[in-house]
Amino acid sequence: MTSDAKPLPTDWKRDGVRVVLADQLDPNTAQTPGMDRKAAINFARVGAQKLWAGTVHIHAGAKTGAHHHGALESVIFVVKGRARMRWGERLEFTAEAGPGDFIYVPPYVPHQEINASATETLECVLVRSDGEAVAVNLDIEPVEAPTTVPWVDPVHPG
């Protein structure tokens, strides 16, 4: 079915593409002990309705506190360094990722990011499935020796 109604005019200059420069990232976002998050794309800054994007830096040898991001899905892209992720009710599972690797964190999964390097800052790009950041810090007593979980790709096995 077609409509004869004319579309409303759009101010493409004001409502089109937005560029957020590296020195304009906003540190006023939900924080977790052990990491520094900065927002680039969110509702407040650019009007994003369904995503949040920014950077995260974890200092050499540091680790975050246990936390989750509520109903949000998260994607972490490792730019520099080595990320060690722990997750589960007692952070009983672990996996590592390096430059060029992606990490997916489903909703409500308790997790902890660890910089696996004692000498290099871990630098990542972070994207979440909502325009507002959510970080719920948790008080978890982690297991001493987590189980390493290798990635198994169900779409491309072998």
C-alpha positions in Angstrom: 0.0 0.0 0.0 1.3 3.4 -0.9 0.7 6.8 0.7 0.3 10.1 -1.0 1.4 11.9 2.2 4.6 13.9 1.7 7.4 13.0 4.2 8.3 15.6 6.7 11.4 17.6 5.8 14.6 16.4 7.5 17.4 18.6 8.6 20.2 16.4 7.5 22.9 18.8 8.7 21.5 18.6 12.3 20.0 15.0 12.2 22.5 13.2 9.9 25.9 11.7 10.5 27.7 12.6 13.7 31.4 12.4 14.3 32.7 12.2 17.9 36.4 12.9 18.0 38.7 10.9 20.2 39.4 13.8 22.5 35.6 14.4 23.0 34.7 11.1 24.7 32.7 11.5 27.9 34.0 9.9 31.1 30.7 10.7 32.9 29.3 7.1 32.5 28.6 4.1 34.7 31.9 2.9 36.1 33.2 -0.4 37.4 36.2 -0.4 39.8 39.4 -1.3 37.8 38.4 0.2 34.5 37.8 3.6 32.8 34.8 3.8 30.5 34.2 6.7 28.2 31.1 7.2 26.1 31.3 8.2 22.4 27.8 7.3 21.2 24.7 7.3 23.4 21.3 8.9 23.6 22.5 12.0 25.5 25.4 12.7 23.1 23.9 11.9 19.6 20.4 10.7 20.2 21.2 7.0 19.7 18.0 5.0 20.5 19.4 1.4 20.5 23.1 1.5 21.2 25.9 2.8 23.4 29.5 2.8 22.2 32.7 3.9 23.8 36.1 2.9 25.0 37.4 1.0 28.0 40.9 1.0 29.3 42.2 -1.4 32.0 45.6 -0.6 33.4 48.5 -3.2 33.4 47.8 -6.0 35.7 44.4 -4.6 36.8 41.0 -6.3 37.0 37.5 -5.0 37.3 35.1 -5.9 40.0 32.4 -8.4 39.2 29.4 -6.8 37.5 26.7 -7.3 34.8 24.9 -5.0 32.4 21.3 -5.9 33.1 19.2 -6.7 30.0 21.9 -5.3 27.7 24.0 -7.3 25.3 27.7 -6.2 25.1 30.4 -6.5 22.5 34.0 -5.8 23.3 36.6 -5.4 20.5 40.2 -5.7 21.7 42.3 -3.0 20.2 45.5 -3.4 22.2 46.7 -5.8 24.9 45.3 -9.1 26.2 41.9 -9.4 27.8 41.1 -12.2 30.2 37.3 -12.6 30.9 35.9 -14.5 33.9 32.2 -15.2 34.1 29.6 -17.2 36.0 27.9 -17.2 39.4 31.4 -17.4 41.0 33.4 -16.3 38.0 34.2 -20.0 37.5 34.8 -19.8 33.7 37.6 -18.0 31.8 38.7 -17.2 28.3 41.2 -14.8 26.7 41.2 -12.5 23.7 43.8 -10.4 21.9 44.0 -7.6 19.4 41.3 -8.0 16.7 39.2 -10.4 18.7 35.6 -9.8 19.7 34.0 -10.8 23.0 30.2 -11.1 23.4 28.6 -10.8 26.8 24.9 -11.8 27.0 22.4 -10.0 29.3 22.7 -10.5 33.1 25.9 -12.6 32.9 28.1 -11.9 35.9 31.6 -11.2 34.6 35.0 -9.6 35.3 37.5 -8.1 32.8 41.2 -8.7 33.6 44.2 -7.2 31.9 46.3 -10.3 31.3 49.4 -8.2 30.8 51.5 -6.9 33.7 53.1 -4.2 31.5 50.7 -3.1 28.8 47.3 -1.2 29.1 44.4 -3.1 27.7 42.5 -0.9 25.2 39.0 -1.9 23.9 36.0 -0.6 22.1 32.7 -1.4 23.8 29.2 -1.5 22.2 26.0 -2.2 24.1 22.4 -2.7 22.9 20.8 0.4 24.4 21.5 4.1 24.3 22.1 4.2 28.1 24.9 2.5 29.9 24.0 0.0 32.7 26.6 -1.4 35.1 25.5 -3.4 38.1 28.4 -4.0 40.5 28.3 -7.4 42.3 29.8 -8.8 45.5 31.0 -12.2 44.4 33.6 -14.5 46.0 35.3 -15.9 42.9 36.5 -19.5 42.7 40.3 -19.9 43.0 40.9 -21.8 39.7 38.4 -21.0 36.9 37.8 -23.5 34.1 39.1 -22.4 30.7 36.4 -22.5 28.1 37.5 -22.7 24.4 35.2 -21.0 21.8 33.2 -23.5 19.8 31.6 -21.9 16.7 28.2 -23.7 16.1 27.9 -22.1 12.7 31.4 -23.1 11.4 32.5 -26.2 13.4 35.9 -27.7 12.8 
